[in-house]
Amino acid sequence: GQEQNEFNQQDKEIIFVTLDGDALDYSASFKFLFDMKNGDFPTGNRNEDPIRSEHIHSIIEFQSLSLTDKLS
């Protein structure tokens, strides 16, 4: 239907990033944003266009993740 056509026309991608060190001093988030602002994210593969902060529409943060059988 019309909703599916509108969805298919969206020019957005989803990336998942895990950051280590944020519980202490946000050092991972700082480095992540620093690299994006300097055109160095993602690192390692120079064949890809860099991801910049203006490319990000939304951020969803998960404080912690666990398997349900490990919660008891």
N, C-alpha and C positions, 0 to 999 in steps of 0.2 A: 504494500500500500504506500501511501504518501509518506508516512512516518519512516518506513524503511528506506525510501529514496532519499529523504533528507538526511538520515543517518549515514548512508553511503557517501554523501557529498561532503561530510565533515573532513576537514584537513587537519586532524589531530592524531597524535600518536601517544601511546602510554609507555612510560619507562618505569622500571622498578629499581630502586637504589637502596642498598643497605648501608648504613653508616655506623662505624664503630668509634666510640670515644665521646659521643654526645652526652652520655650520662654524667660525665665528669666536667667538661668545660666547653661543649659545643665545638670542639676542634675539628671534627669531621665535617660538620655543616659549614664551618668557616672555610675549610679547604675546598669543599665542593663548590661553594659560591665563588671563591677566589679563582679557581680553575676555569669556571664558566665565564667569568668576566674577562679573563685573559685569553679566551679561545683555546684553552687546553683541556677541555672535557669533551668526549672521553679521551683518556690518555692512551698512548700505545699505538693506535691505528690512525695514521695520518691520511688514509684513504677516505675516511668519513668526514663529513662536514661537522664542525664543532657545534655542540648544544650550548646555547647562551641563555641567560636568565629571561630574556624577552620571549623565548620560545615556550616558557612554562606558563600554563594557564592556572593550574591548581596544584596544591600539595596536600596529600593525605598522610598524616603521621600516625604510626602505630607505636605506642610506648613499648609494648612487649608482646611477643608471640610465643605460644606454647602449644604443644600437643595436648589434647584433652585427657588422654590417659596418663599424663604426667602431672595433673593438677591435684591429685589426691594426697 
